[in-house]
Amino acid sequence: MEQKQSNSPASFIDSTVVPGDVVLDLSSMTNQTVKLGGGLRQDCDAISAMKAGTLRFSKPNKYWVESSQKRYVPCVEDTVLGIVVDSKADNFLIDVKGPAVGFLPVLAFEGGTRRNIPKFEVGTLLYLRVVKANFGMNPELSCTDAGGKAAEFGPLKDGYMFETSTGLSRKLLSSPTCPVLEALGKKLSFEIAVGLNGRVWVNAASPDTIVVVANAIMNSESLSGAQQIIMVEHLLKSIQ
């Protein structure tokens, strides 16, 4: 197999990589800070791929390997949908669809103190941010943004949650807006929360709207942008 010779940052972006490919050489990127996302690991100055997929880059400095899979590997700053599975004195245990349950400190909320610890029943759905994710350790979660504000994080009430691949979740969060969401948003009014762990929550005033939005998203993964728009138009006819 012919080896790729260049390790400049641009040479691998949007290209397919396999485990072992050295995609970045930090020794040639002096005075630059690089943030690594899922699928990448650092060994001295070499950044190599840990899984097969497409190397992606987002400004100003984040790199990750994008692939479509059911299993989620937690990564710092990911936004995820988690389900409360147990509560302890200092933490809530959260299922994030990863290799290990995550833990949410009882103080990891805006203005959190021992006097106002939230109470969540088992099965409560939460929108969370990953703040620590080390190999072989339970990921640490938070219900605040980097500035300590609640922002959009917290419990998601009512609605319907379903699972997708991690690749589809990332497409739904991409910019510009994913064609399926843009087409749905022009005709329907609904709320949506997408977790990079392959979970999506949808809520709307009408159950029919929730069903259409969920079906459109689940059907969109293998379709082109134009095909997604046509598919949405067909689904919308069912509720008119």
MDAnalysis code that builds the backbone (N, CA, C; Angstrom):
import MDAnalysis as mda
import numpy as np

u = mda.Universe.empty(720, n_residues=240, atom_resindex=np.repeat(np.arange(240), 3), trajectory=True)
u.add_TopologyAttr("name", ["N", "CA", "C"] * 240)
u.add_TopologyAttr("resid", np.arange(1, 241))
u.add_TopologyAttr("resname", ["MET", "GLU", "GLN", "LYS", "GLN", "SER", "ASN", "SER", "PRO", "ALA", "SER", "PHE", "ILE", "ASP", "SER", "THR", "VAL", "VAL", "PRO", "GLY", "ASP", "VAL", "VAL", "LEU", "ASP", "LEU", "SER", "SER", "MET", "THR", "ASN", "GLN", "THR", "VAL", "LYS", "LEU", "GLY", "GLY", "GLY", "LEU", "ARG", "GLN", "ASP", "CYS", "ASP", "ALA", "ILE", "SER", "ALA", "MET", "LYS", "ALA", "GLY", "THR", "LEU", "ARG", "PHE", "SER", "LYS", "PRO", "ASN", "LYS", "TYR", "TRP", "VAL", "GLU", "SER", "SER", "GLN", "LYS", "ARG", "TYR", "VAL", "PRO", "CYS", "VAL", "GLU", "ASP", "THR", "VAL", "LEU", "GLY", "ILE", "VAL", "VAL", "ASP", "SER", "LYS", "ALA", "ASP", "ASN", "PHE", "LEU", "ILE", "ASP", "VAL", "LYS", "GLY", "PRO", "ALA", "VAL", "GLY", "PHE", "LEU", "PRO", "VAL", "LEU", "ALA", "PHE", "GLU", "GLY", "GLY", "THR", "ARG", "ARG", "ASN", "ILE", "PRO", "LYS", "PHE", "GLU", "VAL", "GLY", "THR", "LEU", "LEU", "TYR", "LEU", "ARG", "VAL", "VAL", "LYS", "ALA", "ASN", "PHE", "GLY", "MET", "ASN", "PRO", "GLU", "LEU", "SER", "CYS", "THR", "ASP", "ALA", "GLY", "GLY", "LYS", "ALA", "ALA", "GLU", "PHE", "GLY", "PRO", "LEU", "LYS", "ASP", "GLY", "TYR", "MET", "PHE", "GLU", "THR", "SER", "THR", "GLY", "LEU", "SER", "ARG", "LYS", "LEU", "LEU", "SER", "SER", "PRO", "THR", "CYS", "PRO", "VAL", "LEU", "GLU", "ALA", "LEU", "GLY", "LYS", "LYS", "LEU", "SER", "PHE", "GLU", "ILE", "ALA", "VAL", "GLY", "LEU", "ASN", "GLY", "ARG", "VAL", "TRP", "VAL", "ASN", "ALA", "ALA", "SER", "PRO", "ASP", "THR", "ILE", "VAL", "VAL", "VAL", "ALA", "ASN", "ALA", "ILE", "MET", "ASN", "SER", "GLU", "SER", "LEU", "SER", "GLY", "ALA", "GLN", "GLN", "ILE", "ILE", "MET", "VAL", "GLU", "HIS", "LEU", "LEU", "LYS", "SER", "ILE", "GLN"])
u.atoms.positions = np.array([
    [0.850, -1.205, 0.000],
    [0.000, 0.000, 0.000],
    [0.878, 1.244, 0.000],
    [0.522, 2.191, -0.818],
    [1.305, 3.421, -0.901],
    [1.094, 4.258, 0.344],
    [2.170, 4.753, 0.907],
    [2.108, 5.534, 2.133],
    [1.901, 7.005, 1.814],
    [1.096, 7.688, 2.628],
    [0.939, 9.128, 2.499],
    [2.151, 9.797, 3.119],
    [2.784, 10.689, 2.366],
    [4.046, 11.248, 2.811],
    [3.878, 12.534, 3.605],
    [2.869, 13.308, 3.298],
    [2.725, 14.619, 3.928],
    [1.948, 14.523, 5.219],
    [2.461, 15.222, 6.261],
    [1.749, 15.265, 7.523],
    [1.317, 16.688, 7.854],
    [1.218, 17.546, 6.847],
    [0.700, 18.888, 7.073],
    [-0.765, 18.781, 7.441],
    [-1.287, 19.707, 8.280],
    [-2.675, 19.606, 8.726],
    [-3.675, 19.495, 7.596],
    [-3.428, 20.205, 6.478],
    [-4.405, 20.227, 5.397],
    [-4.414, 18.941, 4.571],
    [-3.349, 18.142, 4.650],
    [-3.229, 17.010, 3.739],
    [-4.222, 15.893, 4.040],
    [-4.684, 15.778, 5.286],
    [-5.597, 14.700, 5.643],
    [-7.031, 15.170, 5.870],
    [-7.266, 16.455, 5.984],
    [-8.605, 16.958, 6.295],
    [-9.591, 16.549, 5.202],
    [-10.737, 16.019, 5.629],
    [-11.795, 15.527, 4.742],
    [-11.368, 14.306, 3.939],
    [-10.278, 13.651, 4.366],
    [-9.827, 12.419, 3.728],
    [-10.080, 11.234, 4.650],
    [-10.153, 10.061, 4.067],
    [-10.358, 8.850, 4.851],
    [-9.052, 8.451, 5.532],
    [-9.127, 8.154, 6.824],
    [-7.966, 7.693, 7.584],
    [-8.293, 6.361, 8.230],
    [-7.252, 5.607, 8.540],
    [-7.410, 4.317, 9.204],
    [-6.527, 4.299, 10.437],
    [-6.785, 3.389, 11.381],
    [-5.963, 3.337, 12.597],
    [-4.478, 3.235, 12.277],
    [-3.692, 4.084, 12.924],
    [-2.252, 4.100, 12.711],
    [-1.784, 5.229, 11.824],
    [-2.674, 5.817, 11.025],
    [-2.282, 6.951, 10.182],
    [-1.862, 8.130, 11.055],
    [-0.663, 8.662, 10.811],
    [-0.218, 9.873, 11.504],
    [-0.762, 11.067, 10.721],
    [-1.718, 11.758, 11.315],
    [-2.420, 12.823, 10.591],
    [-1.881, 14.211, 10.889],
    [-1.183, 14.366, 12.011],
    [-0.600, 15.657, 12.363],
    [0.786, 15.456, 12.968],
    [1.687, 16.364, 12.643],
    [3.023, 16.368, 13.237],
    [3.181, 17.685, 13.990],
    [3.096, 17.623, 15.314],
    [3.112, 18.844, 16.120],
    [4.436, 19.579, 16.045],
    [5.517, 18.873, 15.708],
    [6.822, 19.536, 15.626],
    [6.862, 20.563, 14.497],
    [5.974, 20.394, 13.521],
    [5.923, 21.353, 12.406],
    [4.843, 22.406, 12.610],
    [4.189, 22.379, 13.787],
    [3.094, 23.317, 14.074],
    [3.427, 24.115, 15.322],
    [4.559, 24.797, 15.290],
    [5.014, 25.547, 16.452],
    [4.070, 26.705, 16.759],
    [3.944, 27.004, 18.047],
    [3.108, 28.108, 18.534],
    [1.633, 27.946, 18.163],
    [1.194, 26.697, 17.977],
    [-0.207, 26.426, 17.700],
    [-0.765, 25.481, 18.755],
    [-1.957, 25.791, 19.226],
    [-2.646, 24.916, 20.167],
    [-3.659, 24.088, 19.399],
    [-3.599, 22.778, 19.590],
    [-4.478, 21.862, 18.869],
    [-5.380, 21.146, 19.866],
    [-6.675, 21.091, 19.551],
    [-7.644, 20.378, 20.389],
    [-8.050, 19.101, 19.665],
    [-7.894, 17.960, 20.351],
    [-8.177, 16.667, 19.740],
    [-9.561, 16.172, 20.129],
    [-10.322, 15.760, 19.142],
    [-11.630, 15.170, 19.373],
    [-11.558, 13.657, 19.313],
    [-12.700, 13.023, 19.147],
    [-12.777, 11.572, 19.143],
    [-12.016, 10.946, 17.990],
    [-11.417, 9.778, 18.258],
    [-10.740, 9.026, 17.214],
    [-9.287, 9.377, 17.011],
    [-8.733, 10.290, 17.816],
    [-7.338, 10.695, 17.689],
    [-6.600, 10.504, 19.002],
    [-5.311, 10.218, 18.908],
    [-4.483, 10.097, 20.103],
    [-3.126, 10.737, 19.847],
    [-2.471, 11.181, 20.940],
    [-1.167, 11.829, 20.818],
    [-0.082, 10.921, 21.364],
    [1.001, 10.781, 20.596],
    [2.191, 10.051, 21.031],
    [3.385, 10.940, 20.727],
    [3.882, 11.627, 21.760],
    [4.921, 12.656, 21.594],
    [4.395, 13.734, 20.637],
    [5.085, 13.955, 19.508],
    [4.657, 14.993, 18.569],
    [3.738, 14.461, 17.483],
    [3.447, 13.173, 17.505],
    [2.633, 12.574, 16.444],
    [1.190, 12.408, 16.903],
    [0.261, 12.870, 16.083],
    [-1.170, 12.667, 16.316],
    [-1.637, 11.623, 15.306],
    [-2.137, 10.506, 15.807],
    [-2.528, 9.416, 14.916],
    [-3.992, 9.050, 15.100],
    [-4.557, 8.432, 14.059],
    [-5.956, 8.001, 14.090],
    [-6.075, 6.696, 14.875],
    [-7.167, 6.574, 15.627],
    [-7.444, 5.362, 16.396],
    [-8.569, 4.535, 15.787],
    [-9.273, 5.106, 14.813],
    [-10.367, 4.392, 14.167],
    [-10.483, 4.854, 12.722],
    [-11.158, 4.060, 11.918],
    [-11.360, 4.421, 10.519],
    [-12.477, 5.452, 10.400],
    [-12.310, 6.381, 9.490],
    [-13.322, 7.414, 9.283],
    [-12.749, 8.553, 8.468],
    [-13.371, 9.715, 8.569],
    [-12.945, 10.910, 7.838],
    [-12.419, 11.941, 8.817],
    [-11.214, 12.433, 8.568],
    [-10.641, 13.449, 9.446],
    [-11.340, 14.781, 9.200],
    [-11.846, 15.379, 10.276],
    [-12.541, 16.662, 10.172],
    [-11.795, 17.723, 10.968],
    [-12.045, 18.970, 10.595],
    [-11.427, 20.112, 11.271],
    [-12.455, 21.218, 11.420],
    [-12.496, 21.834, 12.586],
    [-13.348, 23.007, 12.786],
    [-12.513, 24.116, 13.407],
    [-12.755, 25.333, 12.936],
    [-11.986, 26.473, 13.435],
    [-12.332, 26.736, 14.901],
    [-11.378, 27.159, 15.717],
    [-10.030, 27.531, 15.267],
    [-9.017, 26.380, 15.258],
    [-9.259, 25.308, 16.051],
    [-8.142, 24.373, 16.219],
    [-8.551, 22.940, 16.569],
    [-9.769, 22.515, 16.255],
    [-10.203, 21.187, 16.670],
    [-10.172, 20.201, 15.512],
    [-9.604, 19.013, 15.772],
    [-9.554, 17.917, 14.811],
    [-10.229, 16.694, 15.422],
    [-10.919, 15.916, 14.588],
    [-11.506, 14.665, 15.050],
    [-11.734, 13.736, 13.865],
    [-11.945, 12.452, 14.165],
    [-12.263, 11.473, 13.127],
    [-13.761, 11.211, 13.181],
    [-14.420, 11.476, 12.065],
    [-15.867, 11.295, 11.983],
    [-16.184, 9.944, 11.361],
    [-17.006, 9.183, 12.044],
    [-17.443, 7.897, 11.518],
    [-18.850, 7.634, 12.013],
    [-19.524, 6.711, 11.375],
    [-20.894, 6.383, 11.756],
    [-20.895, 5.074, 12.513],
    [-21.240, 5.122, 13.788],
    [-21.224, 3.927, 14.615],
    [-22.269, 4.053, 15.712],
    [-22.668, 2.920, 16.261],
    [-23.651, 2.924, 17.336],
    [-22.994, 3.210, 18.685],
    [-21.780, 2.725, 18.882],
    [-21.100, 2.885, 20.166],
    [-20.488, 4.274, 20.254],
    [-20.719, 4.927, 21.370],
    [-20.221, 6.283, 21.574],
    [-18.994, 6.258, 22.480],
    [-17.963, 6.993, 22.080],
    [-16.762, 7.154, 22.899],
    [-16.725, 8.599, 23.380],
    [-16.870, 8.844, 24.689],
    [-16.942, 10.215, 25.199],
    [-15.710, 11.039, 24.865],
    [-15.937, 12.313, 24.593],
    [-14.863, 13.254, 24.282],
    [-15.185, 14.591, 24.945],
    [-14.164, 15.260, 25.468],
    [-14.353, 16.522, 26.183],
    [-15.046, 17.547, 25.287],
    [-16.012, 18.249, 25.861],
    [-16.823, 19.296, 25.224],
    [-17.931, 18.748, 24.336],
    [-18.088, 17.433, 24.262],
    [-19.239, 16.878, 23.553],
    [-20.513, 17.224, 24.312],
    [-21.582, 17.480, 23.588],
    [-22.904, 17.618, 24.197],
    [-23.643, 16.294, 23.987],
    [-24.216, 15.762, 25.049],
    [-24.819, 14.433, 24.990],
    [-26.178, 14.426, 25.677],
    [-26.987, 13.437, 25.328],
    [-28.234, 13.175, 26.029],
    [-28.011, 11.974, 26.924],
    [-28.185, 12.166, 28.221],
    [-27.945, 11.099, 29.185],
    [-29.200, 10.747, 29.958],
    [-29.253, 9.500, 30.413],
    [-30.395, 9.004, 31.183],
    [-29.921, 8.669, 32.590],
    [-30.599, 9.213, 33.595],
    [-30.243, 8.940, 34.984],
    [-30.537, 7.476, 35.303],
    [-29.515, 6.755, 35.791],
    [-29.697, 5.345, 36.147],
    [-29.583, 5.107, 37.648],
    [-28.992, 6.065, 38.370],
    [-28.872, 5.921, 39.827],
    [-28.420, 7.254, 40.404],
    [-28.600, 7.427, 41.699],
    [-28.135, 8.639, 42.370],
    [-27.391, 8.266, 43.641],
    [-26.282, 8.960, 43.888],
    [-25.471, 8.776, 45.081],
    [-25.434, 10.078, 45.866],
    [-24.706, 10.071, 46.956],
    [-24.649, 11.263, 47.799],
    [-24.038, 12.446, 47.064],
    [-23.013, 12.182, 46.240],
    [-22.300, 13.272, 45.579],
    [-22.489, 13.321, 44.069],
    [-23.052, 12.257, 43.489],
    [-23.154, 12.196, 42.031],
    [-24.446, 11.530, 41.586],
    [-24.854, 11.882, 40.369],
    [-25.855, 11.101, 39.650],
    [-25.112, 10.230, 38.647],
    [-25.510, 8.982, 38.515],
    [-24.909, 8.097, 37.520],
    [-25.754, 8.170, 36.254],
    [-25.080, 8.406, 35.125],
    [-25.767, 8.711, 33.873],
    [-25.344, 7.745, 32.770],
    [-26.332, 7.173, 32.091],
    [-26.056, 6.352, 30.912],
    [-25.910, 7.274, 29.704],
    [-24.711, 7.295, 29.096],
    [-24.471, 8.131, 27.919],
    [-24.225, 7.276, 26.679],
    [-24.580, 6.008, 26.744],
    [-24.426, 5.088, 25.607],
    [-22.965, 4.812, 25.292],
    [-22.099, 4.934, 26.305],
    [-20.677, 4.694, 26.121],
    [-20.241, 3.419, 26.811],
    [-18.934, 3.158, 26.843],
    [-18.426, 1.946, 27.476],
    [-18.600, 1.926, 28.994],
    [-18.788, 3.094, 29.612],
    [-18.985, 3.177, 31.063],
    [-19.984, 4.285, 31.357],
    [-20.682, 4.159, 32.499],
    [-21.627, 5.210, 32.880],
    [-20.859, 6.472, 33.236],
    [-21.469, 7.620, 32.976],
    [-20.869, 8.874, 33.366],
    [-21.349, 9.284, 34.741],
    [-20.640, 10.220, 35.372],
    [-21.103, 10.729, 36.660],
    [-21.278, 12.243, 36.573],
    [-22.385, 12.685, 37.119],
    [-22.762, 14.098, 37.139],
    [-22.734, 14.575, 38.583],
    [-21.720, 15.360, 38.983],
    [-21.668, 15.867, 40.353],
    [-22.922, 16.667, 40.691],
    [-23.395, 16.523, 41.924],
    [-24.629, 17.209, 42.324],
    [-24.467, 18.727, 42.339],
    [-23.216, 19.209, 42.292],
    [-22.978, 20.654, 42.264],
    [-22.701, 21.172, 40.858],
    [-22.775, 20.310, 39.844],
    [-22.443, 20.700, 38.471],
    [-23.632, 21.344, 37.762],
    [-24.260, 22.302, 38.467],
    [-25.397, 23.051, 37.943],
    [-25.163, 24.519, 38.229],
    [-25.794, 25.388, 37.463],
    [-25.621, 26.820, 37.696],
    [-26.069, 27.173, 39.108],
    [-25.167, 27.794, 39.852],
    [-25.472, 28.177, 41.225],
    [-25.634, 26.996, 42.167],
    [-25.079, 25.840, 41.787],
    [-25.259, 24.635, 42.596],
    [-24.610, 24.730, 43.976],
    [-25.372, 24.431, 45.010],
    [-24.862, 24.370, 46.380],
    [-25.482, 23.166, 47.064],
    [-24.984, 22.852, 48.229],
    [-25.524, 21.727, 48.995],
    [-26.971, 21.959, 49.429],
    [-27.403, 23.208, 49.409],
    [-28.758, 23.516, 49.856],
    [-29.798, 23.363, 48.745],
    [-29.353, 23.370, 47.495],
    [-30.321, 23.281, 46.406],
    [-29.950, 22.179, 45.407],
    [-29.613, 21.025, 45.933],
    [-29.271, 19.883, 45.079],
    [-30.525, 19.430, 44.323],
    [-30.451, 19.315, 43.009],
    [-31.631, 18.882, 42.237],
    [-31.961, 17.416, 42.513],
    [-33.213, 17.077, 42.317],
    [-33.647, 15.693, 42.486],
    [-34.137, 15.159, 41.154],
    [-33.504, 14.098, 40.689],
    [-33.885, 13.473, 39.428],
    [-34.255, 12.020, 39.671],
    [-35.378, 11.625, 39.141],
    [-35.775, 10.223, 39.240],
    [-35.016, 9.398, 38.210],
    [-34.896, 8.102, 38.483],
    [-34.282, 7.192, 37.522],
    [-35.094, 7.235, 36.222],
    [-34.411, 7.379, 35.103],
    [-35.078, 7.487, 33.814],
    [-35.184, 8.903, 33.293],
    [-34.841, 9.917, 34.113],
    [-34.889, 11.311, 33.669],
    [-33.876, 11.544, 32.551],
    [-34.299, 12.228, 31.506],
    [-33.432, 12.539, 30.368],
    [-32.812, 13.915, 30.569],
    [-31.485, 14.005, 30.440],
    [-30.762, 15.253, 30.658],
    [-29.921, 15.612, 29.434],
    [-29.834, 16.915, 29.172],
    [-28.921, 17.416, 28.141],
    [-27.665, 17.886, 28.855],
    [-26.502, 17.310, 28.506],
    [-25.290, 17.462, 29.307],
    [-24.083, 17.811, 28.445],
    [-23.034, 18.238, 29.143],
    [-21.742, 18.506, 28.498],
    [-20.680, 17.630, 29.146],
    [-19.825, 17.022, 28.317],
    [-18.722, 16.201, 28.841],
    [-17.569, 17.123, 29.214],
    [-17.122, 17.048, 30.477],
    [-16.037, 17.926, 30.919],
    [-14.726, 17.176, 31.134],
    [-14.805, 15.870, 31.382],
    [-13.600, 15.044, 31.491],
    [-13.878, 13.694, 30.848],
    [-12.918, 13.221, 30.053],
    [-13.090, 11.930, 29.389],
    [-11.722, 11.302, 29.184],
    [-11.313, 10.472, 30.121],
    [-10.032, 9.792, 30.038],
    [-10.236, 8.303, 29.802],
    [-9.346, 7.699, 29.041],
    [-9.463, 6.281, 28.706],
    [-9.495, 5.434, 29.978],
    [-10.477, 4.538, 30.053],
    [-10.571, 3.635, 31.192],
    [-11.218, 4.237, 32.423],
    [-11.722, 5.472, 32.321],
    [-12.347, 6.131, 33.465],
    [-13.766, 6.567, 33.099],
    [-14.607, 6.701, 34.107],
    [-15.979, 7.170, 33.879],
    [-15.943, 8.647, 33.490],
    [-16.624, 9.021, 32.419],
    [-16.627, 10.427, 32.011],
    [-17.347, 11.299, 33.035],
    [-16.840, 12.522, 33.220],
    [-17.491, 13.481, 34.117],
    [-18.354, 14.415, 33.281],
    [-19.557, 14.695, 33.767],
    [-20.539, 15.486, 33.025],
    [-20.910, 16.747, 33.785],
    [-21.530, 17.669, 33.089],
    [-21.968, 18.911, 33.724],
    [-23.241, 19.413, 33.061],
    [-24.048, 20.151, 33.834],
    [-25.251, 20.788, 33.308],
    [-25.036, 22.280, 33.122],
    [-23.792, 22.688, 32.878],
    [-23.474, 24.093, 32.617],
    [-22.550, 24.184, 31.413],
    [-22.492, 25.391, 30.826],
    [-21.524, 25.599, 29.751],
    [-20.166, 25.929, 30.365],
    [-19.194, 26.267, 29.524],
    [-17.839, 26.523, 30.016],
    [-17.786, 27.726, 30.955],
    [-18.768, 28.616, 30.846],
    [-18.811, 29.795, 31.711],
    [-19.589, 29.587, 32.999],
    [-20.068, 28.358, 33.229],
    [-20.811, 28.057, 34.446],
    [-22.291, 28.380, 34.378],
    [-22.789, 28.728, 33.194],
    [-24.198, 29.049, 33.024],
    [-24.980, 27.826, 32.568],
    [-26.258, 27.788, 32.933],
    [-27.089, 26.637, 32.584],
    [-27.296, 26.530, 31.081],
    [-27.385, 27.692, 30.402],
    [-27.613, 27.717, 28.952],
    [-28.760, 26.780, 28.600],
    [-28.536, 25.870, 27.646],
    [-29.603, 24.956, 27.230],
    [-29.557, 23.626, 27.969],
    [-28.631, 23.472, 28.904],
    [-28.441, 22.193, 29.578],
    [-29.447, 21.978, 30.700],
    [-29.720, 20.691, 30.989],
    [-30.656, 20.351, 32.052],
    [-31.636, 19.286, 31.619],
    [-32.692, 19.073, 32.406],
    [-33.675, 18.019, 32.082],
    [-34.508, 18.366, 30.863],
    [-34.831, 17.350, 30.084],
    [-35.703, 17.486, 28.916],
    [-37.020, 16.800, 29.239],
    [-38.078, 17.580, 29.292],
    [-39.377, 17.060, 29.723],
    [-40.279, 16.778, 28.519],
    [-41.127, 15.789, 28.695],
    [-42.083, 15.387, 27.657],
    [-41.315, 14.984, 26.394],
    [-41.938, 15.093, 25.246],
    [-41.272, 14.787, 23.993],
    [-40.961, 13.310, 23.809],
    [-40.113, 13.042, 22.843],
    [-39.764, 11.670, 22.460],
    [-38.268, 11.598, 22.166],
    [-37.596, 10.610, 22.757],
    [-36.172, 10.412, 22.533],
    [-35.962, 9.141, 21.727],
    [-35.112, 9.206, 20.701],
    [-34.777, 8.024, 19.922],
    [-33.279, 8.015, 19.643],
    [-32.781, 6.865, 19.206],
    [-31.350, 6.709, 19.003],
    [-31.008, 6.646, 17.520],
    [-29.835, 7.196, 17.189],
    [-29.309, 7.181, 15.832],
    [-27.838, 6.781, 15.912],
    [-27.166, 6.768, 14.772],
    [-25.721, 6.574, 14.778],
    [-25.056, 7.881, 15.206],
    [-23.810, 7.786, 15.668],
    [-23.086, 8.995, 16.058],
    [-22.803, 9.877, 14.844],
    [-22.642, 9.257, 13.671],
    [-22.396, 10.037, 12.462],
    [-23.573, 10.912, 12.101],
    [-24.798, 10.368, 12.203],
    [-25.986, 11.157, 11.903],
    [-26.152, 12.282, 12.917],
    [-25.886, 12.016, 14.174],
    [-25.990, 13.065, 15.194],
    [-25.086, 14.246, 14.859],
    [-23.869, 13.949, 14.432],
    [-22.938, 15.030, 14.105],
    [-23.409, 15.815, 12.876],
    [-24.010, 15.111, 11.900],
    [-24.542, 15.795, 10.720],
    [-25.674, 16.740, 11.109],
    [-26.513, 16.310, 12.064],
    [-27.626, 17.159, 12.497],
    [-27.147, 18.440, 13.170],
    [-25.945, 18.396, 13.743],
    [-25.394, 19.561, 14.432],
    [-24.464, 20.377, 13.545],
    [-24.315, 19.973, 12.299],
    [-23.360, 20.628, 11.408],
    [-23.857, 22.009, 10.981],
    [-22.942, 22.789, 10.467],
    [-23.265, 24.108, 9.918],
    [-22.738, 24.164, 8.488],
    [-23.540, 24.573, 7.493],
    [-24.918, 25.065, 7.595],
    [-25.895, 23.979, 8.021],
    [-27.128, 24.400, 8.306],
    [-28.137, 23.488, 8.841],
    [-28.344, 22.289, 7.929],
    [-28.438, 21.116, 8.552],
    [-28.686, 19.873, 7.826],
    [-29.970, 20.005, 6.988],
    [-29.963, 19.564, 5.715],
    [-31.137, 19.739, 4.841],
    [-32.438, 19.212, 5.434],
    [-32.400, 18.068, 6.124],
    [-33.641, 17.507, 6.661],
    [-34.230, 18.424, 7.728],
    [-33.387, 19.011, 8.577],
    [-33.892, 19.914, 9.617],
    [-34.358, 21.238, 9.018],
    [-33.651, 21.702, 7.991],
    [-34.055, 22.951, 7.346],
    [-35.422, 22.793, 6.681],
    [-35.632, 21.665, 6.013],
    [-36.914, 21.420, 5.343],
    [-38.047, 21.273, 6.350],
    [-37.786, 20.574, 7.453],
    [-38.809, 20.408, 8.493],
    [-39.136, 21.736, 9.158],
    [-38.095, 22.539, 9.421],
    [-38.294, 23.809, 10.110],
    [-39.107, 24.815, 9.328],
    [-39.140, 24.694, 8.012],
    [-39.924, 25.613, 7.188],
    [-41.418, 25.347, 7.295],
    [-41.804, 24.139, 7.663],
    [-43.212, 23.758, 7.683],
    [-43.754, 23.453, 9.074],
    [-42.877, 23.070, 9.999],
    [-43.336, 22.609, 11.309],
    [-42.662, 23.386, 12.431],
    [-43.349, 23.435, 13.558],
    [-42.798, 24.058, 14.758],
    [-42.491, 22.956, 15.776],
    [-41.231, 22.839, 16.159],
    [-40.846, 21.784, 17.102],
    [-39.550, 22.161, 17.812],
    [-39.292, 21.486, 18.916],
    [-38.041, 21.621, 19.661],
    [-37.209, 20.375, 19.415],
    [-35.880, 20.546, 19.392],
    [-35.011, 19.399, 19.188],
    [-33.721, 19.575, 19.982],
    [-33.226, 18.486, 20.543],
    [-31.921, 18.458, 21.208],
    [-31.183, 17.236, 20.679],
    [-29.973, 17.457, 20.197],
    [-29.183, 16.382, 19.593],
    [-27.940, 16.144, 20.430],
    [-27.720, 14.902, 20.809],
    [-26.511, 14.528, 21.529],
    [-25.534, 13.846, 20.593],
    [-24.259, 14.158, 20.733],
    [-23.250, 13.523, 19.896],
    [-23.075, 12.045, 20.226],
    [-23.765, 11.581, 21.250],
    [-23.717, 10.154, 21.590],
    [-24.791, 9.353, 20.859],
    [-25.406, 9.945, 19.845],
    [-26.369, 9.196, 19.047],
    [-27.753, 9.139, 19.650],
    [-28.158, 10.207, 20.321],
    [-29.516, 10.309, 20.848],
    [-30.111, 11.650, 20.425],
    [-31.388, 11.615, 20.085],
    [-32.090, 12.824, 19.646],
    [-33.409, 12.921, 20.398],
    [-33.724, 14.127, 20.881],
    [-34.992, 14.380, 21.584],
    [-35.794, 15.395, 20.774],
    [-37.064, 15.100, 20.574],
    [-37.959, 15.980, 19.810],
    [-39.225, 16.227, 20.612],
    [-39.700, 17.467, 20.609],
    [-40.953, 17.797, 21.282],
    [-41.728, 18.790, 20.412],
    [-43.038, 18.663, 20.422],
    [-43.913, 19.555, 19.653],
    [-45.296, 19.532, 20.266],
    [-46.129, 20.478, 19.864],
    [-47.486, 20.557, 20.400],
    [-48.323, 19.371, 19.955],
    [-48.065, 18.861, 18.764],
    [-48.848, 17.753, 18.218],
    [-48.032, 16.469, 18.166],
    [-48.613, 15.342, 18.628],
    [-47.908, 14.046, 18.504],
    [-47.599, 13.698, 17.051],
    [-48.459, 14.088, 16.124],
    [-48.215, 13.814, 14.708],
    [-46.934, 14.501, 14.232],
    [-46.711, 15.714, 14.718],
    [-45.496, 16.437, 14.336],
    [-44.261, 15.726, 14.856],
    [-44.313, 15.249, 16.091],
    [-43.179, 14.532, 16.669],
    [-42.853, 13.289, 15.846],
    [-43.890, 12.551, 15.455],
    [-43.698, 11.328, 14.672],
    [-43.053, 11.637, 13.326],
    [-43.538, 12.685, 12.648],
    [-42.993, 13.047, 11.345],
    [-41.532, 13.474, 11.460],
    [-41.206, 14.306, 12.438],
    [-39.835, 14.777, 12.609],
    [-38.899, 13.605, 12.921],
    [-39.315, 12.733, 13.832],
    [-38.479, 11.589, 14.193],
    [-38.263, 10.670, 12.998],
    [-39.318, 10.372, 12.260],
    [-39.187, 9.501, 11.090],
    [-38.302, 10.125, 10.018],
    [-38.462, 11.430, 9.801],
    [-37.646, 12.118, 8.788],
    [-36.163, 12.039, 9.143],
    [-35.839, 12.265, 10.408],
    [-34.438, 12.222, 10.832],
    [-33.874, 10.814, 10.690],
    [-34.617, 9.813, 11.139],
    [-34.120, 8.437, 11.062],
    [-33.967, 7.951, 9.627],
    [-34.788, 8.476, 8.718],
    [-34.717, 8.062, 7.312],
    [-33.649, 8.801, 6.522],
    [-33.054, 9.842, 7.107],
    [-32.218, 10.753, 6.327],
    [-30.760, 10.337, 6.199],
    [-30.311, 9.397, 7.025],
    [-28.868, 9.148, 7.140],
    [-28.208, 8.790, 5.808],
    [-28.847, 7.963, 5.006],
    [-28.218, 7.489, 3.771],
    [-28.668, 8.281, 2.534],
    [-29.354, 9.400, 2.764],
    [-29.884, 10.190, 1.639],
    [-29.034, 11.430, 1.377],
    [-29.012, 11.858, 0.123],
    [-28.355, 13.124, -0.221],
    [-29.240, 14.282, 0.243],
    [-28.719, 15.510, 0.162],
    [-29.495, 16.667, 0.579],
    [-30.792, 16.804, -0.193],
    [-30.740, 16.627, -1.509],
    [-31.944, 16.735, -2.335],
    [-32.949, 15.635, -2.000],
    [-32.442, 14.429, -1.764],
    [-33.325, 13.316, -1.421],
    [-33.990, 13.536, -0.063],
    [-33.270, 14.167, 0.876],
    [-33.853, 14.453, 2.186],
    [-35.035, 15.403, 2.048],
    [-34.917, 16.403, 1.216],
    [-35.997, 17.378, 1.028],
    [-37.223, 16.709, 0.418],
    [-37.009, 15.856, -0.574],
    [-38.124, 15.135, -1.200],
    [-38.802, 14.217, -0.191],
    [-38.001, 13.528, 0.610],
    [-38.542, 12.623, 1.627],
    [-39.388, 13.385, 2.650],
    [-38.935, 14.557, 3.072],
    [-39.693, 15.371, 4.023],
    [-41.032, 15.796, 3.419],
    [-41.027, 16.177, 2.154],
    [-42.262, 16.590, 1.495],
    [-43.301, 15.455, 1.481],
    [-42.839, 14.227, 1.246],
    [-43.739, 13.074, 1.250],
    [-44.302, 12.828, 2.653],
    [-43.450, 12.944, 3.679],
    [-43.907, 12.724, 5.041],
    [-44.905, 13.793, 5.485],
    [-44.689, 15.029, 5.046],
    [-45.586, 16.107, 5.451],
    [-46.988, 15.927, 4.890],
    [-47.099, 15.266, 3.767],
    [-48.423, 15.014, 3.182],
    [-49.278, 14.130, 4.092],
    [-48.626, 13.315, 4.925],
    [-49.371, 12.401, 5.789],
    [-50.086, 13.108, 6.929],
    [-49.707, 14.355, 7.240],
    [-50.370, 15.071, 8.349],
    [-51.158, 16.278, 7.844],
    [-51.275, 16.406, 6.538],
    [-52.027, 17.547, 5.999],
    [-53.491, 17.154, 5.760],
])
